[in-house]
Amino acid sequence: MNELNYSTKFLDGLRGLAAFYVCMSHANYLLFEGHMLTHYKGQSPLIRSAPTTFEQTVELIMRIFERGNGGVLFFFILSGFVIHYRNAKKRANQEPTAMPKIVFIKRRIKRLYPPLILAIGVSWVIAEVGLLMKLQPYLGTSKYVLINQFIPNLELTTLIGNLTFLMPIYVPPFGSDAPLWSLSYEWWFYCLYPLLYLLWIRSQILVCVVVGVSAVYLSTMISNVSLLFAAVLGYLPIWWMGAMLADVYASRSPRRMLMLCPLTLSLFVLAIPEISAQPIKDYFLAAGFVGILAIFFMIQRIAPKALRPLEILGSLGDMSYSLYILHVPFLVFGCGLLLRYSSDHSLPRHPWAALTGVIIMIVIAYFAHLYVEKPFIGRLSSKGACP
């Protein structure tokens, strides 16, 4: 069988779609009441009147964006793939695999911190304005319970905890920027990677066993270990799935990649009511994502032109990090304005406010990427998703 080629540009498009999905997921309940109709099942005084057929149809369509957590898991998998791919490729080509650890950490700092500092600053300014205007989301006084969770925390300890990636275990995300929680996991994955890399050089099976056993062990011993340590290692198998996918792709073996495609069936396990534990559901969802990516890689080999539309979305993928960490503070503020100027302090039942909010955020993220993120990381590699 022919070898797989090394173009991963379509992954940028998938990453952009994942960021768009997460943004729509938050807009779905910050700027659109239809989500609340399902959440409260008509048992709350927030329901103004019975929804029309059109409103029910719109609400049904918008349910597609209810699983924002899935987008984050997809980011973890892509991150593991991107971080590990270069080393996996070197090993597959029998090149020297020494990794300069200091250089690696410096690159990760340049990747994470500039947009993070911008997001914290933006969240602080917007939260102060929202509190000054006494907008409902910042006071926790709206009739929507889900929205009242965005009361901003602007304490100095929270700021320090966010800059040292201790959220959300020891401090909450700064301001109202809830998505910052996942950056903590990303940072600690990066810190653990040099150790995992050393194990991987010795044995690919060994590192998989260590990652899996650690996650299972800590899930039963969480009260006896650092909460942050336990939380990070609990998500580490998902991140490492991406690294293992990079191993298979770097081997240029279509047969090995084809063997991963059936993992897509893991998604059907989520429909089993007996499987209710969130970590288990996350692992099955992540395995399903790996299967989907494997299918994309096989499509790339058989019909590469079919993935051109995803490559066109590469620009959205470039700004995905800025979009991800900036969108919630702006959407929360927009939610506050909608509630203030609505005659009955309710969100609209049409999706136009949510769609408009997402479009505005894409524009803001573009400029944030251009003037804050890109100067530190330079142009992305011509290989697409590679760091």
Buried (B, 14 or more C-beta within 10 A) or exposed (E): EEEBEEBBBBBBBBBBBBBBBBBBBBBBBBBBBBBBBBBBEEEEEBBEEEBEEEBBEBBEEBEEBBBBBBBBBBBBBBBBBBBBBBBBBBBBEEEEBEBEEEEBBEBBEBBBBBBBEBBBEBBBEBBBEBBEEEBBBBEEBBBBEEBBEBBBBBEEEBBEBBBEBBBBBBBBBBBBBBBBBBBBBBBBBBEBBBEBBEBBBEEBEEBBEBBBEBBBEBBEEBEEEEEBBBBBBBBBBBBBBBBBBBBBBBBBBBEBBBEBBEBBEBBEBBEEEEEEEEBEBBBBBBBBBBBBBBBBBBBBBEEEEEBEEBBEBBBBBBBBBBBBBBBBBBBBBBBBBBBEEEEEBBBBBBBEBBBEBBEBBBEBBBEBBEEBBBEBBEEBEEBBBBB
